[in-house]
Amino acid sequence: MNLSNKQKQHLKGLAHHLNPVVMLGGNGLTEGVLAEIELALNHHELIKVKIAAEERETKQLIVEAIVRETGACNVQVIGKTLVLYRPTQEKKISLPR
């Protein structure tokens, strides 16, 4: 799923007040962390994930792996925080066209 710039801006505004629901620790991206991200996306559609990686390249690889494994859209990465969006069957968030 590709998001237009207008849709990304809308989602960034909605995500602004959210707190991270999943935090990656020193163990990195494990099956348990991916399962938690899946649960959070199924429940909320729009979530923040905190990534503890210090190096930019490592963080980028983790972000790419999360997006690939979950099928979610990378809305934004700011610092150590990743914003993900994946619509559910109920479509809780309506996106502009």
N, CA, C and O atoms as a GROMACS GRO file, in nm:
protein
  388
    1MET      N    1   0.085  -0.118   0.000
    1MET     CA    2   0.000   0.000   0.000
    1MET      C    3   0.090   0.124   0.000
    1MET      O    4   0.176   0.139   0.086
    2ASN      N    5   0.067   0.211  -0.096
    2ASN     CA    6   0.140   0.336  -0.102
    2ASN      C    7   0.049   0.449  -0.057
    2ASN      O    8  -0.068   0.456  -0.094
    3LEU      N    9   0.105   0.536   0.024
    3LEU     CA   10   0.030   0.651   0.075
    3LEU      C   11   0.074   0.776   0.001
    3LEU      O   12   0.193   0.795  -0.027
    4SER      N   13  -0.022   0.862  -0.031
    4SER     CA   14   0.013   0.990  -0.092
    4SER      C   15   0.070   1.081   0.017
    4SER      O   16   0.058   1.052   0.136
    5ASN      N   17   0.131   1.190  -0.025
    5ASN     CA   18   0.185   1.286   0.072
    5ASN      C   19   0.075   1.344   0.160
    5ASN      O   20   0.095   1.367   0.279
    6LYS      N   21  -0.041   1.367   0.100
    6LYS     CA   22  -0.155   1.420   0.176
    6LYS      C   23  -0.199   1.321   0.284
    6LYS      O   24  -0.228   1.360   0.397
    7GLN      N   25  -0.203   1.193   0.248
    7GLN     CA   26  -0.242   1.090   0.345
    7GLN      C   27  -0.138   1.076   0.456
    7GLN      O   28  -0.173   1.061   0.573
    8LYS      N   29  -0.009   1.083   0.418
    8LYS     CA   30   0.096   1.077   0.520
    8LYS      C   31   0.088   1.194   0.616
    8LYS      O   32   0.104   1.177   0.737
    9GLN      N   33   0.063   1.313   0.564
    9GLN     CA   34   0.050   1.431   0.650
    9GLN      C   35  -0.066   1.415   0.747
    9GLN      O   36  -0.055   1.452   0.864
   10HIS      N   37  -0.176   1.360   0.699
   10HIS     CA   38  -0.294   1.337   0.783
   10HIS      C   39  -0.259   1.238   0.895
   10HIS      O   40  -0.293   1.261   1.011
   11LEU      N   41  -0.191   1.129   0.861
   11LEU     CA   42  -0.153   1.029   0.960
   11LEU      C   43  -0.051   1.083   1.059
   11LEU      O   44  -0.056   1.048   1.177
   12LYS      N   45   0.041   1.166   1.013
   12LYS     CA   46   0.139   1.227   1.104
   12LYS      C   47   0.068   1.312   1.209
   12LYS      O   48   0.105   1.312   1.326
   13GLY      N   49  -0.033   1.386   1.164
   13GLY     CA   50  -0.110   1.468   1.257
   13GLY      C   51  -0.183   1.383   1.360
   13GLY      O   52  -0.188   1.419   1.478
   14LEU      N   53  -0.240   1.271   1.316
   14LEU     CA   54  -0.310   1.182   1.408
   14LEU      C   55  -0.213   1.114   1.505
   14LEU      O   56  -0.248   1.088   1.620
   15ALA      N   57  -0.092   1.086   1.459
   15ALA     CA   58   0.007   1.014   1.541
   15ALA      C   59   0.080   1.105   1.638
   15ALA      O   60   0.145   1.057   1.732
   16HIS      N   61   0.071   1.234   1.618
   16HIS     CA   62   0.150   1.328   1.699
   16HIS      C   63   0.132   1.307   1.849
   16HIS      O   64   0.230   1.309   1.923
   17HIS      N   65   0.011   1.288   1.894
   17HIS     CA   66  -0.016   1.276   2.038
   17HIS      C   67   0.002   1.134   2.092
   17HIS      O   68  -0.007   1.113   2.213
   18LEU      N   69   0.027   1.037   2.005
   18LEU     CA   70   0.039   0.898   2.048
   18LEU      C   71   0.171   0.872   2.119
   18LEU      O   72   0.273   0.934   2.088
   19ASN      N   73   0.167   0.779   2.214
   19ASN     CA   74   0.289   0.731   2.278
   19ASN      C   75   0.329   0.600   2.213
   19ASN      O   76   0.243   0.528   2.162
   20PRO      N   77   0.459   0.566   2.214
   20PRO     CA   78   0.500   0.437   2.157
   20PRO      C   79   0.433   0.321   2.230
   20PRO      O   80   0.431   0.318   2.353
   21VAL      N   81   0.380   0.225   2.156
   21VAL     CA   82   0.314   0.109   2.217
   21VAL      C   83   0.407  -0.011   2.220
   21VAL      O   84   0.384  -0.105   2.296
   22VAL      N   85   0.512  -0.009   2.137
   22VAL     CA   86   0.610  -0.118   2.135
   22VAL      C   87   0.748  -0.053   2.140
   22VAL      O   88   0.775   0.046   2.072
   23MET      N   89   0.836  -0.111   2.224
   23MET     CA   90   0.972  -0.059   2.236
   23MET      C   91   1.071  -0.172   2.214
   23MET      O   92   1.066  -0.275   2.282
   24LEU      N   93   1.162  -0.152   2.119
   24LEU     CA   94   1.267  -0.250   2.093
   24LEU      C   95   1.381  -0.225   2.189
   24LEU      O   96   1.429  -0.112   2.200
   25GLY      N   97   1.425  -0.329   2.257
   25GLY     CA   98   1.534  -0.317   2.353
   25GLY      C   99   1.666  -0.362   2.294
   25GLY      O  100   1.687  -0.358   2.172
   26GLY      N  101   1.754  -0.405   2.382
   26GLY     CA  102   1.887  -0.448   2.341
   26GLY      C  103   1.888  -0.574   2.259
   26GLY      O  104   1.984  -0.599   2.186
   27ASN      N  105   1.783  -0.656   2.267
   27ASN     CA  106   1.775  -0.780   2.190
   27ASN      C  107   1.738  -0.755   2.044
   27ASN      O  108   1.744  -0.847   1.962
   28GLY      N  109   1.700  -0.634   2.011
   28GLY     CA  110   1.666  -0.602   1.874
   28GLY      C  111   1.529  -0.654   1.833
   28GLY      O  112   1.438  -0.665   1.916
   29LEU      N  113   1.515  -0.684   1.707
   29LEU     CA  114   1.387  -0.726   1.650
   29LEU      C  115   1.372  -0.878   1.664
   29LEU      O  116   1.432  -0.954   1.588
   30THR      N  117   1.292  -0.920   1.761
   30THR     CA  118   1.270  -1.063   1.785
   30THR      C  119   1.130  -1.101   1.739
   30THR      O  120   1.049  -1.015   1.704
   31GLU      N  121   1.102  -1.231   1.739
   31GLU     CA  122   0.968  -1.279   1.703
   31GLU      C  123   0.862  -1.222   1.798
   31GLU      O  124   0.752  -1.188   1.756
   32GLY      N  125   0.896  -1.212   1.926
   32GLY     CA  126   0.803  -1.157   2.025
   32GLY      C  127   0.770  -1.012   1.997
   32GLY      O  128   0.654  -0.970   2.010
   33VAL      N  129   0.870  -0.935   1.959
   33VAL     CA  130   0.848  -0.793   1.928
   33VAL      C  131   0.760  -0.781   1.804
   33VAL      O  132   0.668  -0.699   1.801
   34LEU      N  133   0.787  -0.862   1.702
   34LEU     CA  134   0.704  -0.859   1.581
   34LEU      C  135   0.560  -0.898   1.613
   34LEU      O  136   0.466  -0.840   1.557
   35ALA      N  137   0.541  -0.994   1.702
   35ALA     CA  138   0.406  -1.035   1.742
   35ALA      C  139   0.334  -0.920   1.811
   35ALA      O  140   0.215  -0.898   1.787
   36GLU      N  141   0.404  -0.847   1.897
   36GLU     CA  142   0.344  -0.732   1.965
   36GLU      C  143   0.307  -0.622   1.867
   36GLU      O  144   0.202  -0.558   1.880
   37ILE      N  145   0.393  -0.598   1.768
   37ILE     CA  146   0.364  -0.498   1.665
   37ILE      C  147   0.240  -0.539   1.586
   37ILE      O  148   0.154  -0.455   1.557
   38GLU      N  149   0.230  -0.667   1.552
   38GLU     CA  150   0.112  -0.719   1.481
   38GLU      C  151  -0.015  -0.695   1.562
   38GLU      O  152  -0.115  -0.647   1.510
   39LEU      N  153  -0.010  -0.729   1.690
   39LEU     CA  154  -0.128  -0.710   1.777
   39LEU      C  155  -0.167  -0.563   1.784
   39LEU      O  156  -0.285  -0.528   1.773
   40ALA      N  157  -0.068  -0.477   1.802
   40ALA     CA  158  -0.095  -0.334   1.813
   40ALA      C  159  -0.154  -0.279   1.684
   40ALA      O  160  -0.247  -0.199   1.688
   41LEU      N  161  -0.101  -0.322   1.568
   41LEU     CA  162  -0.154  -0.275   1.440
   41LEU      C  163  -0.297  -0.324   1.418
   41LEU      O  164  -0.382  -0.250   1.368
   42ASN      N  165  -0.324  -0.448   1.457
   42ASN     CA  166  -0.460  -0.501   1.442
   42ASN      C  167  -0.558  -0.426   1.530
   42ASN      O  168  -0.675  -0.410   1.494
   43HIS      N  169  -0.512  -0.380   1.644
   43HIS     CA  170  -0.602  -0.312   1.737
   43HIS      C  171  -0.615  -0.163   1.707
   43HIS      O  172  -0.725  -0.107   1.717
   44HIS      N  173  -0.504  -0.097   1.671
   44HIS     CA  174  -0.504   0.049   1.659
   44HIS      C  175  -0.493   0.104   1.517
   44HIS      O  176  -0.535   0.217   1.492
   45GLU      N  177  -0.438   0.030   1.424
   45GLU     CA  178  -0.409   0.072   1.287
   45GLU      C  179  -0.289   0.167   1.277
   45GLU      O  180  -0.205   0.151   1.187
   46LEU      N  181  -0.279   0.264   1.366
   46LEU     CA  182  -0.172   0.363   1.363
   46LEU      C  183  -0.097   0.355   1.496
   46LEU      O  184  -0.155   0.379   1.602
   47ILE      N  185   0.033   0.322   1.490
   47ILE     CA  186   0.110   0.306   1.614
   47ILE      C  187   0.247   0.370   1.601
   47ILE      O  188   0.294   0.400   1.491
   48LYS      N  189   0.310   0.389   1.716
   48LYS     CA  190   0.449   0.431   1.722
   48LYS      C  191   0.531   0.318   1.782
   48LYS      O  192   0.488   0.251   1.876
   49VAL      N  193   0.650   0.299   1.728
   49VAL     CA  194   0.744   0.198   1.777
   49VAL      C  195   0.874   0.270   1.810
   49VAL      O  196   0.928   0.343   1.727
   50LYS      N  197   0.924   0.249   1.931
   50LYS     CA  198   1.051   0.310   1.975
   50LYS      C  199   1.164   0.211   1.947
   50LYS      O  200   1.157   0.096   1.990
   51ILE      N  201   1.267   0.255   1.876
   51ILE     CA  202   1.380   0.170   1.837
   51ILE      C  203   1.504   0.217   1.912
   51ILE      O  204   1.542   0.334   1.902
   52ALA      N  205   1.567   0.126   1.987
   52ALA     CA  206   1.681   0.163   2.071
   52ALA      C  207   1.815   0.164   1.998
   52ALA      O  208   1.916   0.197   2.059
   53ALA      N  209   1.819   0.129   1.872
   53ALA     CA  210   1.945   0.122   1.798
   53ALA      C  211   2.010   0.259   1.789
   53ALA      O  212   1.944   0.359   1.761
   54GLU      N  213   2.140   0.263   1.813
   54GLU     CA  214   2.213   0.389   1.810
   54GLU      C  215   2.257   0.427   1.668
   54GLU      O  216   2.252   0.544   1.630
   55GLU      N  217   2.300   0.328   1.591
   55GLU     CA  218   2.353   0.357   1.459
   55GLU      C  219   2.242   0.374   1.356
   55GLU      O  220   2.144   0.299   1.356
   56ARG      N  221   2.257   0.471   1.271
   56ARG     CA  222   2.156   0.504   1.170
   56ARG      C  223   2.130   0.386   1.076
   56ARG      O  224   2.015   0.358   1.042
   57GLU      N  225   2.237   0.319   1.032
   57GLU     CA  226   2.222   0.207   0.938
   57GLU      C  227   2.145   0.091   1.003
   57GLU      O  228   2.058   0.030   0.940
   58THR      N  229   2.179   0.062   1.128
   58THR     CA  230   2.111  -0.045   1.201
   58THR      C  231   1.963  -0.013   1.218
   58THR      O  232   1.878  -0.100   1.198
   59LYS      N  233   1.934   0.111   1.254
   59LYS     CA  234   1.795   0.153   1.272
   59LYS      C  235   1.718   0.141   1.141
   59LYS      O  236   1.604   0.096   1.140
   60GLN      N  237   1.782   0.181   1.030
   60GLN     CA  238   1.716   0.173   0.900
   60GLN      C  239   1.686   0.028   0.861
   60GLN      O  240   1.580  -0.001   0.806
   61LEU      N  241   1.779  -0.063   0.891
   61LEU     CA  242   1.757  -0.205   0.862
   61LEU      C  243   1.642  -0.260   0.946
   61LEU      O  244   1.561  -0.339   0.896
   62ILE      N  245   1.633  -0.219   1.071
   62ILE     CA  246   1.523  -0.263   1.158
   62ILE      C  247   1.390  -0.211   1.105
   62ILE      O  248   1.292  -0.286   1.101
   63VAL      N  249   1.386  -0.084   1.066
   63VAL     CA  250   1.263  -0.025   1.011
   63VAL      C  251   1.219  -0.100   0.887
   63VAL      O  252   1.101  -0.133   0.872
   64GLU      N  253   1.313  -0.128   0.796
   64GLU     CA  254   1.279  -0.201   0.674
   64GLU      C  255   1.228  -0.341   0.704
   64GLU      O  256   1.135  -0.389   0.639
   65ALA      N  257   1.288  -0.408   0.803
   65ALA     CA  258   1.244  -0.542   0.840
   65ALA      C  259   1.104  -0.540   0.899
   65ALA      O  260   1.022  -0.627   0.868
   66ILE      N  261   1.074  -0.441   0.983
   66ILE     CA  262   0.940  -0.430   1.043
   66ILE      C  263   0.836  -0.409   0.934
   66ILE      O  264   0.732  -0.475   0.933
   67VAL      N  265   0.864  -0.316   0.842
   67VAL     CA  266   0.769  -0.287   0.734
   67VAL      C  267   0.748  -0.410   0.647
   67VAL      O  268   0.635  -0.441   0.609
   68ARG      N  269   0.856  -0.480   0.614
   68ARG     CA  270   0.847  -0.600   0.530
   68ARG      C  271   0.768  -0.712   0.600
   68ARG      O  272   0.682  -0.774   0.538
   69GLU      N  273   0.795  -0.736   0.727
   69GLU     CA  274   0.732  -0.847   0.800
   69GLU      C  275   0.586  -0.820   0.834
   69GLU      O  276   0.505  -0.914   0.837
   70THR      N  277   0.550  -0.695   0.859
   70THR     CA  278   0.412  -0.664   0.900
   70THR      C  279   0.323  -0.623   0.784
   70THR      O  280   0.201  -0.633   0.794
   71GLY      N  281   0.382  -0.578   0.674
   71GLY     CA  282   0.303  -0.528   0.562
   71GLY      C  283   0.244  -0.391   0.591
   71GLY      O  284   0.152  -0.348   0.522
   72ALA      N  285   0.297  -0.324   0.691
   72ALA     CA  286   0.248  -0.190   0.728
   72ALA      C  287   0.321  -0.084   0.646
   72ALA      O  288   0.423  -0.111   0.584
   73CYS      N  289   0.267   0.036   0.647
   73CYS     CA  290   0.328   0.149   0.578
   73CYS      C  291   0.411   0.230   0.676
   73CYS      O  292   0.367   0.260   0.787
   74ASN      N  293   0.531   0.265   0.633
   74ASN     CA  294   0.617   0.352   0.712
   74ASN      C  295   0.569   0.495   0.688
   74ASN      O  296   0.592   0.551   0.581
   75VAL      N  297   0.503   0.552   0.788
   75VAL     CA  298   0.452   0.688   0.774
   75VAL      C  299   0.564   0.788   0.798
   75VAL      O  300   0.577   0.887   0.726
   76GLN      N  301   0.646   0.761   0.902
   76GLN     CA  302   0.747   0.858   0.941
   76GLN      C  303   0.847   0.794   1.037
   76GLN      O  304   0.811   0.708   1.117
   77VAL      N  305   0.972   0.837   1.028
   77VAL     CA  306   1.072   0.803   1.129
   77VAL      C  307   1.132   0.933   1.177
   77VAL      O  308   1.190   1.010   1.100
   78ILE      N  309   1.117   0.958   1.307
   78ILE     CA  310   1.177   1.077   1.368
   78ILE      C  311   1.262   1.030   1.484
   78ILE      O  312   1.212   0.971   1.579
   79GLY      N  313   1.391   1.056   1.475
   79GLY     CA  314   1.482   1.011   1.581
   79GLY      C  315   1.476   0.860   1.594
   79GLY      O  316   1.509   0.787   1.500
   80LYS      N  317   1.433   0.814   1.711
   80LYS     CA  318   1.424   0.670   1.736
   80LYS      C  319   1.281   0.619   1.731
   80LYS      O  320   1.253   0.507   1.774
   81THR      N  321   1.190   0.700   1.680
   81THR     CA  322   1.049   0.664   1.678
   81THR      C  323   0.999   0.641   1.535
   81THR      O  324   1.017   0.725   1.447
   82LEU      N  325   0.937   0.526   1.515
   82LEU     CA  326   0.880   0.487   1.387
   82LEU      C  327   0.728   0.493   1.398
   82LEU      O  328   0.670   0.442   1.494
   83VAL      N  329   0.664   0.555   1.300
   83VAL     CA  330   0.518   0.559   1.293
   83VAL      C  331   0.474   0.464   1.183
   83VAL      O  332   0.516   0.477   1.068
   84LEU      N  333   0.387   0.368   1.219
   84LEU     CA  334   0.337   0.267   1.124
   84LEU      C  335   0.187   0.278   1.109
   84LEU      O  336   0.116   0.311   1.204
   85TYR      N  337   0.140   0.249   0.988
   85TYR     CA  338  -0.004   0.245   0.961
   85TYR      C  339  -0.035   0.121   0.879
   85TYR      O  340   0.032   0.092   0.780
   86ARG      N  341  -0.138   0.049   0.921
   86ARG     CA  342  -0.190  -0.064   0.843
   86ARG      C  343  -0.340  -0.070   0.868
   86ARG      O  344  -0.383  -0.094   0.981
   87PRO      N  345  -0.421  -0.050   0.763
   87PRO     CA  346  -0.566  -0.051   0.783
   87PRO      C  347  -0.616  -0.191   0.820
   87PRO      O  348  -0.561  -0.292   0.776
   88THR      N  349  -0.722  -0.193   0.902
   88THR     CA  350  -0.787  -0.319   0.938
   88THR      C  351  -0.916  -0.332   0.859
   88THR      O  352  -0.951  -0.243   0.781
   89GLN      N  353  -0.987  -0.442   0.880
   89GLN     CA  354  -1.115  -0.463   0.812
   89GLN      C  355  -1.215  -0.353   0.845
   89GLN      O  356  -1.293  -0.312   0.759
   90GLU      N  357  -1.214  -0.305   0.970
   90GLU     CA  358  -1.312  -0.203   1.014
   90GLU      C  359  -1.277  -0.064   0.964
   90GLU      O  360  -1.362   0.026   0.967
   91LYS      N  361  -1.153  -0.042   0.918
   91LYS     CA  362  -1.106   0.089   0.873
   91LYS      C  363  -1.142   0.198   0.974
   91LYS      O  364  -1.228   0.282   0.949
   92LYS      N  365  -1.075   0.196   1.088
   92LYS     CA  366  -1.099   0.289   1.196
   92LYS      C  367  -1.058   0.431   1.160
   92LYS      O  368  -1.116   0.528   1.211
   93ILE      N  369  -0.959   0.444   1.074
   93ILE     CA  370  -0.909   0.576   1.034
   93ILE      C  371  -0.946   0.598   0.888
   93ILE      O  372  -0.915   0.516   0.801
   94SER      N  373  -1.012   0.709   0.861
   94SER     CA  374  -1.044   0.740   0.721
   94SER      C  375  -0.937   0.834   0.667
   94SER      O  376  -0.904   0.935   0.728
   95LEU      N  377  -0.885   0.799   0.552
   95LEU     CA  378  -0.777   0.878   0.491
   95LEU      C  379  -0.835   0.969   0.384
   95LEU      O  380  -0.930   0.933   0.315
   96PRO      N  381  -0.776   1.088   0.369
   96PRO     CA  382  -0.816   1.176   0.259
   96PRO      C  383  -0.774   1.115   0.127
   96PRO      O  384  -0.680   1.035   0.122
   97ARG      N  385  -0.841   1.151   0.021
   97ARG     CA  386  -0.806   1.097  -0.112
   97ARG      C  387  -0.696   1.174  -0.177
   97ARG      O  388  -0.656   1.141  -0.289
   0.00000   0.00000   0.00000
